[in-house]
Amino acid sequence: MRKQLVPFIGASFALFLVACSRPDSETVSEPEPAAAEPAAAEAPAAESMPGPDSGDAGGADPTVVDPDRYTAEFENEAVRILRIKYGPGEESPMHYHPDSVAVFLTDIDVTLTMSDESAQEVSSPAGTAIFSAAGEHSGKNTSDSAWEVVEIELKPRDPSTGEAGGPDATVVDAGHYSTEFENDIVRVVRIAYGPGEASVMHHHPDSVAVFLTDHLVEMTMPDGSTEEISANAGDVLFIEGGQHLPKNISDSAWELVLVELK
């Protein structure tokens, strides 16, 4: 299982095996996954941001028309990951996103104006994850505080690359892994561990992890090898599919959002 660290907010080490500093960093392979376990129960449908332009062919790239607020921090053949930062009252010009998953690192209050000039208010607490269908909008921070979002833009993908390759974490360890929502593109899993808690061996497909808290974890791989790894709140990690068994070796609970690609 090869992993690449997206260096968000002073990222330190990749959580699941490899510490990398930039998207072109070294990757590492792990042993072949075991046979798949039965699928989890049907998941909730994806939450969605408003977007009457859903499905449009394209439009202005926010990193081009508004680079002060939209920064591309990682990109490969599967995803482009943006960091979005707005100060109080700041707004962006009209721009386009493909199908995306947004994870709010702070509380957010925003007015989204669509290309047809309709507007919708969105308010969500820190830690919320939503699916946003492709379309154009401009955004305005309507709060008195700065806010920050990680946006995972999804690229067209061969579904075979997302096939199961081992036990489903939400089936074999439902106490730590819960499906937030699912559609035909992604499954979004919320992961929460208490101090000292451990999982069982399980599999994830290619995924993007967004860390909501600091992490200190001992990761056991299928071959029995272990690695102690840390990550900071706000770090983001692209992970190629494979198996592992995590254990929280810190004195604090930790939480992350995992966007599994199909």
C-alpha positions as CSV (number, residue, x, y, z in Angstrom):
1,M,0.0,0.0,0.0
2,R,1.8,3.2,-1.2
3,K,0.9,6.5,0.5
4,Q,1.7,10.1,-0.4
5,L,1.5,12.9,2.2
6,V,-0.2,16.1,1.1
7,P,1.6,18.7,3.1
8,F,-1.3,20.6,4.6
9,I,-0.8,22.8,7.7
10,G,2.8,21.8,8.6
11,A,2.3,18.1,7.8
12,S,4.7,15.8,9.5
13,F,4.5,12.1,8.6
14,A,2.1,10.1,6.6
15,L,-0.3,8.2,9.0
16,F,-0.5,4.9,7.4
17,L,3.1,3.9,6.5
18,V,5.3,6.5,4.8
19,A,6.4,10.0,5.7
20,C,6.5,12.2,2.6
21,S,6.9,15.9,2.2
22,R,5.6,16.6,-1.3
23,P,3.3,14.9,-3.9
24,D,6.3,13.6,-5.9
25,S,7.8,12.0,-2.8
26,E,8.8,8.3,-2.7
27,T,6.1,5.7,-2.5
28,V,6.3,2.2,-0.9
29,S,4.5,-1.0,-1.8
30,E,3.0,-3.4,0.7
31,P,2.0,-7.1,0.5
32,E,-0.9,-8.2,-1.6
33,P,-4.4,-7.9,0.1
34,A,-6.4,-10.8,1.4
35,A,-9.7,-12.0,0.0
36,A,-12.6,-9.6,0.4
37,E,-15.1,-9.8,3.3
38,P,-18.9,-9.4,2.8
39,A,-20.0,-5.8,2.0
40,A,-21.2,-3.5,4.6
41,A,-24.9,-2.6,5.0
42,E,-26.3,0.0,2.6
43,A,-24.9,3.4,3.4
44,P,-26.7,6.8,3.6
45,A,-26.9,8.7,0.4
46,A,-24.3,11.5,0.0
47,E,-25.1,14.9,1.4
48,S,-24.8,17.5,-1.3
49,M,-23.9,21.2,-1.6
50,P,-26.4,23.2,-3.6
51,G,-25.5,23.6,-7.3
52,P,-28.0,24.2,-10.1
53,D,-25.2,24.0,-12.6
54,S,-24.4,20.3,-11.6
55,G,-22.9,18.4,-14.5
56,D,-21.7,21.4,-16.5
57,A,-18.7,20.6,-18.8
58,G,-16.4,23.0,-17.0
59,G,-15.6,26.6,-16.2
60,A,-12.9,28.8,-14.6
61,D,-10.3,27.1,-12.5
62,P,-10.5,28.6,-9.0
63,T,-6.7,28.2,-8.6
64,V,-6.3,30.4,-11.6
65,V,-9.0,33.1,-11.1
66,D,-8.6,33.2,-7.3
67,P,-5.2,31.9,-6.3
68,D,-5.2,33.8,-3.0
69,R,-8.0,31.6,-1.7
70,Y,-7.6,28.4,-3.7
71,T,-4.4,26.5,-3.7
72,A,-3.8,23.1,-5.3
73,E,-1.7,21.1,-2.8
74,F,-1.7,17.7,-4.5
75,E,-2.8,16.1,-7.7
76,N,-2.6,12.7,-9.4
77,E,-4.7,10.7,-11.9
78,A,-7.5,10.2,-9.3
79,V,-7.9,13.5,-7.5
80,R,-6.9,17.1,-7.1
81,I,-6.8,18.4,-3.6
82,L,-7.4,22.1,-2.9
83,R,-6.9,24.1,0.3
84,I,-9.5,26.9,0.5
85,K,-9.1,29.9,2.9
86,Y,-11.4,32.9,3.2
87,G,-11.0,35.8,5.6
88,P,-14.1,37.5,7.1
89,G,-16.3,39.0,4.4
90,E,-14.0,37.8,1.5
91,E,-15.5,36.6,-1.7
92,S,-14.4,34.8,-4.9
93,P,-15.3,35.3,-8.6
94,M,-17.3,32.7,-10.4
95,H,-15.4,29.4,-10.8
96,Y,-16.0,25.7,-11.4
97,H,-15.4,22.5,-9.5
98,P,-15.9,19.0,-10.8
99,D,-17.7,16.4,-8.5
100,S,-16.0,16.9,-5.1
101,V,-16.0,16.1,-1.5
102,A,-15.4,19.1,0.9
103,V,-14.3,18.6,4.5
104,F,-14.6,21.7,6.7
105,L,-11.7,22.3,9.0
106,T,-13.4,25.2,10.7
107,D,-17.0,26.3,11.2
108,I,-18.2,27.8,7.9
109,D,-20.9,30.3,6.9
110,V,-20.9,31.0,3.1
111,T,-23.2,32.5,0.5
112,L,-22.9,30.6,-2.8
113,T,-24.1,32.5,-5.9
114,M,-24.7,30.3,-8.9
115,S,-24.3,31.3,-12.6
116,D,-28.0,31.8,-12.9
117,E,-27.6,34.4,-10.1
118,S,-29.6,32.4,-7.5
119,A,-28.0,32.3,-4.1
120,Q,-28.0,29.9,-1.2
121,E,-26.7,30.1,2.4
122,V,-24.6,27.2,3.8
123,S,-23.7,26.9,7.4
124,S,-21.8,23.9,8.8
125,P,-19.7,23.1,11.8
126,A,-16.0,22.1,11.7
127,G,-15.5,18.4,10.8
128,T,-18.5,18.2,8.4
129,A,-18.0,16.4,5.1
130,I,-20.2,16.9,2.1
131,F,-20.5,15.8,-1.5
132,S,-20.7,18.7,-4.1
133,A,-21.8,17.9,-7.6
134,A,-20.0,19.5,-10.5
135,G,-20.9,23.1,-11.2
136,E,-20.1,26.8,-11.1
137,H,-20.5,29.2,-8.2
138,S,-18.9,32.2,-6.4
139,G,-18.5,32.1,-2.7
140,K,-18.6,34.8,0.1
141,N,-17.6,34.3,3.7
142,T,-20.6,35.8,5.6
143,S,-19.1,35.2,9.1
144,D,-16.8,37.4,11.2
145,S,-14.1,34.7,11.3
146,A,-11.8,33.2,8.8
147,W,-12.6,29.7,7.6
148,E,-10.8,26.8,5.9
149,V,-11.9,23.9,3.8
150,V,-10.2,20.9,2.1
151,E,-11.8,20.2,-1.3
152,I,-11.1,16.8,-2.9
153,E,-11.9,17.2,-6.6
154,L,-12.6,13.8,-8.2
155,K,-11.4,12.7,-11.6
156,P,-13.0,10.1,-13.9
157,R,-11.9,6.7,-12.7
158,D,-12.0,3.1,-13.9
159,P,-14.4,1.4,-11.3
160,S,-12.2,-1.7,-11.3
161,T,-9.5,0.3,-9.4
162,G,-11.9,0.5,-6.5
163,E,-12.7,-3.2,-6.1
164,A,-12.6,-4.6,-2.6
165,G,-9.3,-6.2,-1.6
166,G,-9.9,-7.3,2.0
167,P,-12.1,-6.9,5.1
168,D,-14.3,-3.8,5.1
169,A,-13.4,-1.7,8.1
170,T,-17.1,-0.7,8.7
171,V,-18.0,-4.4,8.9
172,V,-15.2,-5.8,11.0
173,D,-14.7,-2.7,13.2
174,A,-18.0,-0.8,13.3
175,G,-17.0,0.7,16.6
176,H,-14.3,2.8,15.0
177,Y,-15.4,3.1,11.4
178,S,-18.8,4.4,10.3
179,T,-20.1,5.3,6.8
180,E,-21.0,9.0,6.7
181,F,-22.4,8.8,3.1
182,E,-21.9,6.9,-0.1
183,N,-22.7,7.3,-3.8
184,D,-21.5,5.8,-7.0
185,I,-18.2,7.8,-6.9
186,V,-17.1,7.7,-3.2
187,R,-17.7,6.3,0.2
188,V,-17.0,8.7,3.0
189,V,-16.0,7.0,6.3
190,R,-15.6,8.8,9.7
191,I,-12.9,7.2,11.9
192,A,-12.7,7.8,15.6
193,Y,-10.4,6.1,18.1
194,G,-10.1,6.6,21.9
195,P,-6.7,6.6,23.7
196,G,-5.0,3.2,23.4
197,E,-7.7,1.7,21.2
198,A,-6.8,-0.7,18.3
199,S,-8.6,-2.0,15.3
200,V,-8.4,-5.4,13.4
201,M,-6.7,-6.0,10.1
202,H,-8.9,-4.4,7.3
203,H,-8.7,-3.0,3.8
204,H,-9.3,0.4,2.2
205,P,-9.4,1.2,-1.5
206,D,-7.5,4.2,-2.8
207,S,-8.5,7.0,-0.4
208,V,-7.9,10.5,0.8
209,A,-7.6,11.0,4.6
210,V,-8.3,14.4,6.2
211,F,-7.1,14.5,9.8
212,L,-9.4,16.5,12.1
213,T,-7.1,16.0,15.2
214,D,-3.4,15.3,15.9
215,H,-2.6,11.6,15.5
216,L,0.0,9.2,17.0
217,V,-0.5,5.6,15.7
218,E,1.2,2.3,15.5
219,M,0.4,0.7,12.2
220,T,0.7,-3.1,11.8
221,M,0.9,-4.4,8.2
222,P,-0.1,-7.8,6.9
223,D,3.5,-9.1,7.1
224,G,3.6,-8.3,10.8
225,S,5.9,-5.3,10.5
226,T,5.0,-2.1,12.5
227,E,5.6,1.6,12.1
228,E,5.0,4.4,14.6
229,I,3.7,7.4,12.7
230,S,2.3,10.9,13.6
231,A,0.1,13.4,11.8
232,N,-1.2,16.8,12.6
233,A,-4.7,18.2,12.6
234,G,-5.4,19.4,9.1
235,D,-2.9,17.1,7.4
236,V,-4.2,15.3,4.2
237,L,-3.0,12.0,2.8
238,F,-3.6,10.2,-0.4
239,I,-3.4,6.4,0.2
240,E,-3.2,3.6,-2.3
241,G,-5.4,0.6,-1.5
242,G,-4.2,-2.0,0.9
243,Q,-4.5,-3.5,4.4
244,H,-3.4,-2.4,7.8
245,L,-4.2,-2.6,11.6
246,P,-4.0,0.8,13.4
247,K,-3.6,1.4,17.1
248,N,-3.9,4.8,18.8
249,I,-0.8,5.0,21.0
250,S,-1.5,8.5,22.2
251,D,-3.3,9.7,25.4
252,S,-6.0,11.5,23.4
253,A,-8.9,10.5,21.1
254,W,-8.4,11.2,17.4
255,E,-10.7,11.5,14.4
256,L,-10.4,11.7,10.7
257,V,-12.6,11.7,7.6
258,L,-11.6,9.1,4.9
259,V,-12.8,9.5,1.4
260,E,-12.7,6.1,-0.3
261,L,-12.6,6.3,-4.1
262,K,-14.6,3.9,-6.3
